[in-house]
Amino acid sequence: MSHPEPRTPHNVAELIDAVLAGDYGPDPKDLSITSAFWLYNTTRLAGSQVTYHNHYLLLRVGTAFGACSFEAGELAPDFCENASGHTLDKLLRAESTPVRIAALDAYLAQVSPHRDAAEAERVMLPTGTPEVRAKARDAAIAGLLDIEPGAKVALIGVVNPLVAAIRERGGVCLPCDLNLRTTQWGDRITDDMTEVLKEADAVVATGMTLSNGTFDLILAHCREHEVPLVVYAQSGSAVARAFLPAGVTGLSAEPFAFSQFSADETPLYRYKEAA
């Protein structure tokens, strides 16, 4: 049975409602979680004094892994104890934002895998050390930015190689992060998103914004002010893709297993809003 093209959502709540209504394909009550993972990892790249702390919820549905990153303490590991076997319609209505986003990501990635998307450009990250792979990933993300020299780029969710990649393309990086205070080079990082958005000629935001409630605000700002918005998403990549016609102009989607969990070649998928 074919499904009509769904109406473009303007925020995450609208997208969840549309999925529950069957606008994107099969009824979520007919899809079940096979496996649930709670992951915590730390990373410190060579030469850096910054340790990144990452928490993820991963939900497997069929051939897809739905993912959501979250802040420490937001979701306990014992959530996974009873999550396997639940149907997606139940988890899409969960009180926990990370659970809803991971379930939504799993659904959208299962009904439309990145690997099968005709509009996606597949980029293979090379075999190598974490530093080599991070540099290649962030160069691929920055390559989605069409900026003039001197353009101010708000970076919401700071990773140092991406700061460098923006600067290499002539951009002025305006870093914002809830956990980091300075970049590797000593630049001040603000925790006030509005401070960087009001100055930005373009915005680059992480998929983490989906779980901390800021994604809708960023999306609305960029749509209203016609500011390009590139999302670099490990977690929530299929969710961010749903907004390509509604404010997101570029997307780097990196499905699980993420680059930091492998030393071998792995794919990411780049999308650009249709001209």
Number of C-alpha atoms within 10 A of each C-alpha: 4 6 10 8 9 14 11 14 17 17 16 20 12 13 21 21 14 17 21 21 13 15 17 21 20 16 15 21 15 9 18 22 21 16 18 22 19 19 12 13 11 10 12 13 16 10 8 11 10 16 11 14 13 15 17 22 26 25 29 22 25 16 11 21 29 30 34 30 29 22 16 12 8 13 18 10 13 10 14 16 11 10 18 17 13 15 18 25 21 14 22 24 15 14 9 13 20 25 26 24 27 30 35 29 28 31 33 23 25 19 15 15 16 26 14 8 12 9 13 17 16 18 17 16 20 17 14 13 14 18 15 14 22 21 17 19 25 20 18 21 25 23 16 20 21 13 18 11 12 13 19 22 26 26 28 28 23 24 19 19 19 23 22 18 21 24 18 13 18 14 23 19 24 24 28 26 17 14 14 18 16 17 19 16 10 8 12 14 21 19 17 13 20 14 14 22 22 11 14 21 22 22 26 29 23 24 26 25 22 25 22 14 12 14 20 16 14 22 21 16 17 22 17 10 11 12 18 22 26 27 29 27 27 24 31 33 30 28 27 24 25 18 21 21 14 17 23 26 24 26 29 31 27 23 25 18 12 13 22 14 11 14 15 13 13 20 21 24 21 21 23 19 17 9 4
